[in-house]
């Protein structure tokens, strides 16, 4: 997956430590034809989705991520 966009947040236990969670996950393939070639990143055609773990975490605060529109 390719992670796009991040939510930066902090906990009460460690208010000076930033934490990051990816917002959107895109299924991709990373390929190259030989060791001397550059890598090619390509969308696999799968469903682009929000970070489910982050959605569950946000529910504790009665928040939710907006729907993904492609």
Secondary structure, DSSP 4 states (H G I P E B T S, - for coil): -EEEEEEEE--STTTTS-EEEEEEEE-EEEE-SSTTSPPEEEE-S---EE-HHHHHHHHTTT--PPPP--
